Amino acid sequence: MGHEIERIARERGHEIVCTIDIGEEEKFYSPPFASAEVAIEFTSPQSALQNYKRAFAAGVSVVSGTTGWLAHLDEIREECEKNGRTFFYASNFSLGVNIFFALNSYLAKLMNRYPDYDVRMEETHHIHKLDAPSGTAITLAEGIIEQLDRKEQWVSGEEGGSGELPIEAFREGEVPGIHTVIYESACDAIRITHEAKNRSGLALGAVLAAEFTRGKKGFLGMNDLLGSL
C-alpha cells in the first residue's frame, strides 16, 4: 500500500517529504516529518495508535486505513475535539466498496421484512493481513445490524446463534479483498459481492482523503469525502 500511495500521490503532484517503515520510528521526530501537511498511515493494529499520537505531537494531520484498533476510537475522537487535531479514518478507501456499503445497508433494510432469510458473511484477504475479520467486513456487518431487527451482533466464525451474524474469514495468497453478504432461505439465496482487483482503488481513495483534510479539523470519514465530490 505504501508504494502504491506514494506513486499515486506523486502522479497527482504531491511531494513525499518522509516515509517511515518498521524500525524507523525515530523519523516521527525529524524536521522532514514535521513539515508534512498530512501523514497517511497503513500499518498494523499494534502500532497504529502510537503512530497517531506521534503524528499529532508533531502537528501533522492523519489519514488512516489501519483496522483492528477501534477499541481506542473514542480516544482519538476526544483528541480531535479537545485539541483540534485532524484525523480521517476509513475501514476501506475504495469508492466501489463505499458504494457497496450503501447497497448492503439498503438490502438489509429491505430484508428486514422477510425473516425467512438468514444472513451470513464471508471475506477473503491476502495472508499478510493481520486482523480477521477485516475492518471492511465489520463495517458491512454493522450496516446490516443497524437495519435488520433480528440481528444483534456479529461473531467471527462459520456459525452464529439466532441473533448473531457470522463472519467467516479466509486468508489466501495475495488476494486484495473479497467481501460477500449472503441471505439464504429454504427456497433460495441472495448474494452481493465486492471483489477488489488490486490496491490502486484503496491508494487513490487514501490520497483523495489526504487532499480533503487540508484546512479541516476534527474526525472525518468517507461520508464527508464522498459528499464533497
C-alpha positions as CSV (number, residue, x, y, z in Angstrom):
1,M,0.0,0.0,0.0
2,G,2.8,2.4,0.9
3,H,4.4,2.1,-2.6
4,E,1.1,2.5,-4.3
5,I,0.1,5.5,-2.3
6,E,3.4,7.1,-3.0
7,R,3.1,6.5,-6.7
8,I,-0.4,8.0,-6.9
9,A,0.5,10.9,-4.7
10,R,3.4,11.9,-6.9
11,E,1.2,11.5,-10.1
12,R,-1.2,14.0,-8.5
13,G,1.6,16.5,-8.0
14,H,2.3,15.9,-4.3
15,E,5.7,15.9,-2.6
16,I,6.6,13.0,-0.3
17,V,8.7,14.5,2.5
18,C,9.1,11.5,4.7
19,T,8.5,7.7,4.6
20,I,8.5,5.6,7.8
21,D,8.9,1.9,7.8
22,I,9.3,-0.7,10.6
23,G,12.2,0.2,12.8
24,E,12.3,3.8,11.6
25,E,10.1,5.3,14.4
26,E,12.7,8.0,15.1
27,K,11.7,9.7,11.9
28,F,8.5,10.8,13.6
29,Y,10.7,13.3,15.5
30,S,12.5,14.6,12.4
31,P,12.1,18.0,10.7
32,P,11.0,16.4,7.4
33,F,8.1,14.7,9.1
34,A,7.1,17.8,11.0
35,S,7.0,19.7,7.7
36,A,4.3,17.3,6.3
37,E,0.7,18.5,5.9
38,V,-0.7,15.0,6.4
39,A,0.6,11.5,7.2
40,I,-1.1,8.6,5.5
41,E,-1.0,5.6,7.9
42,F,-1.4,1.9,6.9
43,T,0.4,-0.2,9.4
44,S,-0.8,-2.8,12.0
45,P,-3.3,-2.7,14.8
46,Q,-0.4,-3.0,17.3
47,S,1.4,0.2,16.2
48,A,-1.4,2.4,14.8
49,L,-2.5,4.2,17.9
50,Q,1.1,5.2,18.9
51,N,1.7,6.3,15.3
52,Y,-1.4,8.6,15.5
53,K,-0.1,10.1,18.8
54,R,3.3,10.7,17.4
55,A,1.9,12.5,14.3
56,F,-0.4,14.6,16.5
57,A,2.6,15.6,18.7
58,A,4.3,16.8,15.5
59,G,1.3,18.8,14.5
60,V,0.6,16.6,11.4
61,S,-2.9,15.5,10.4
62,V,-3.5,11.8,9.9
63,V,-5.3,9.7,7.3
64,S,-5.5,6.1,8.4
65,G,-6.7,2.9,6.8
66,T,-5.4,0.6,9.5
67,T,-8.0,-1.7,11.0
68,G,-8.2,-3.7,14.2
69,W,-7.5,-0.8,16.7
70,L,-11.1,0.5,17.0
71,A,-11.3,-0.1,20.8
72,H,-9.4,3.2,21.0
73,L,-11.6,5.1,18.6
74,D,-13.2,7.3,21.3
75,E,-9.7,8.3,22.5
76,I,-8.9,9.6,19.0
77,R,-12.2,11.4,18.7
78,E,-11.6,13.1,22.0
79,E,-8.1,14.2,20.9
80,C,-9.7,15.7,17.8
81,E,-12.4,17.5,19.8
82,K,-10.3,18.8,22.7
83,N,-7.0,19.6,20.9
84,G,-8.1,20.5,17.4
85,R,-6.5,17.5,15.7
86,T,-7.4,16.3,12.2
87,F,-8.0,12.6,11.7
88,F,-9.6,10.9,8.7
89,Y,-10.5,7.2,9.2
90,A,-12.0,4.6,6.8
91,S,-12.1,0.9,7.1
92,N,-11.8,0.9,3.3
93,F,-11.0,3.8,1.0
94,S,-12.2,2.2,-2.2
95,L,-15.1,4.1,-3.9
96,G,-16.5,0.8,-5.1
97,V,-16.5,-0.5,-1.5
98,N,-18.3,2.5,-0.2
99,I,-21.0,2.1,-2.9
100,F,-21.1,-1.5,-1.7
101,F,-21.7,-0.3,1.9
102,A,-24.7,1.7,0.7
103,L,-26.1,-1.2,-1.3
104,N,-25.6,-3.5,1.7
105,S,-27.4,-1.2,4.1
106,Y,-30.3,-0.8,1.6
107,L,-30.6,-4.5,1.1
108,A,-30.6,-5.2,4.9
109,K,-33.4,-2.6,5.3
110,L,-35.4,-4.4,2.6
111,M,-34.7,-7.9,4.0
112,N,-35.9,-6.8,7.4
113,R,-39.4,-7.6,6.1
114,Y,-38.5,-11.2,5.3
115,P,-37.5,-13.2,8.4
116,D,-37.3,-16.5,6.5
117,Y,-33.9,-15.3,5.2
118,D,-30.9,-15.7,7.5
119,V,-27.8,-13.7,6.7
120,R,-24.1,-14.5,6.9
121,M,-20.8,-13.1,5.5
122,E,-17.6,-14.3,4.0
123,E,-14.4,-12.3,3.4
124,T,-11.1,-13.3,1.8
125,H,-7.8,-11.4,2.0
126,H,-4.1,-12.0,1.5
127,I,-2.1,-14.0,4.0
128,H,-0.3,-10.8,5.3
129,K,-3.4,-9.3,6.7
130,L,-3.2,-9.5,10.5
131,D,-6.8,-8.8,11.6
132,A,-9.7,-11.1,11.0
133,P,-12.5,-10.4,10.2
134,S,-11.4,-7.4,8.2
135,G,-12.4,-3.8,9.1
136,T,-14.5,-3.7,5.9
137,A,-16.3,-6.9,6.9
138,I,-17.1,-5.4,10.3
139,T,-18.4,-2.2,8.7
140,L,-20.7,-4.3,6.5
141,A,-21.9,-6.3,9.5
142,E,-22.6,-3.1,11.5
143,G,-24.6,-1.8,8.5
144,I,-26.7,-5.0,8.5
145,I,-27.3,-5.0,12.2
146,E,-28.4,-1.4,12.1
147,Q,-31.2,-2.3,9.7
148,L,-32.0,-5.9,10.5
149,D,-34.0,-6.3,13.7
150,R,-33.3,-10.0,14.0
151,K,-29.5,-9.5,14.3
152,E,-27.9,-8.0,17.4
153,Q,-24.2,-8.6,17.0
154,W,-21.6,-10.1,14.6
155,V,-19.4,-13.1,15.5
156,S,-16.3,-14.4,14.0
157,G,-16.6,-17.9,12.5
158,E,-18.8,-20.0,10.4
159,E,-21.7,-20.4,12.8
160,G,-23.8,-18.0,14.9
161,G,-26.8,-18.0,17.1
162,S,-30.2,-16.7,16.1
163,G,-29.4,-13.1,17.0
164,E,-25.8,-13.3,15.6
165,L,-24.3,-12.5,12.3
166,P,-21.4,-14.9,11.5
167,I,-18.4,-13.6,9.5
168,E,-16.1,-16.3,8.1
169,A,-12.7,-15.0,7.2
170,F,-10.2,-16.7,4.8
171,R,-6.6,-15.8,4.2
172,E,-5.2,-16.9,0.9
173,G,-2.3,-15.9,-1.3
174,E,-2.2,-12.3,-2.3
175,V,-5.9,-11.7,-2.6
176,P,-6.6,-7.9,-2.3
177,G,-10.0,-8.4,-0.8
178,I,-13.4,-10.1,-1.5
179,H,-16.5,-9.5,0.6
180,T,-19.7,-11.4,0.2
181,V,-23.0,-10.9,2.0
182,I,-25.4,-13.9,1.8
183,Y,-29.1,-14.1,2.6
184,E,-30.4,-17.6,2.4
185,S,-33.8,-19.2,2.9
186,A,-35.1,-22.8,2.4
187,C,-36.0,-21.7,-1.2
188,D,-33.1,-19.6,-2.5
189,A,-30.1,-17.5,-1.7
190,I,-29.2,-13.8,-2.5
191,R,-25.6,-12.8,-2.7
192,I,-23.9,-9.5,-3.1
193,T,-20.1,-9.4,-3.6
194,H,-17.4,-6.8,-3.9
195,E,-14.0,-8.0,-5.3
196,A,-11.0,-5.7,-5.4
197,K,-8.8,-6.4,-8.4
198,N,-5.8,-4.6,-7.0
199,R,-4.9,-2.0,-4.3
200,S,-5.0,1.0,-6.6
201,G,-8.5,2.0,-5.7
202,L,-7.6,1.9,-2.0
203,A,-4.5,4.0,-2.6
204,L,-6.3,6.6,-4.7
205,G,-9.0,6.9,-2.0
206,A,-6.4,7.5,0.7
207,V,-4.7,10.2,-1.4
208,L,-8.1,11.9,-2.0
209,A,-8.7,11.8,1.7
210,A,-5.4,13.4,2.4
211,E,-6.2,16.2,-0.1
212,F,-9.6,16.6,1.6
213,T,-8.2,17.1,5.1
214,R,-6.4,20.4,4.0
215,G,-7.9,23.2,6.1
216,K,-10.1,21.0,8.1
217,K,-10.2,19.9,11.8
218,G,-11.9,17.1,13.6
219,F,-12.8,13.4,13.0
220,L,-13.5,12.8,9.3
221,G,-14.6,9.8,7.2
222,M,-15.7,8.7,3.8
223,N,-19.2,10.2,4.1
224,D,-17.5,13.6,4.4
225,L,-15.3,13.0,1.4
226,L,-17.9,11.5,-0.9
227,G,-20.3,14.3,0.0
228,S,-17.7,16.8,-1.3
229,L,-17.0,15.1,-4.7
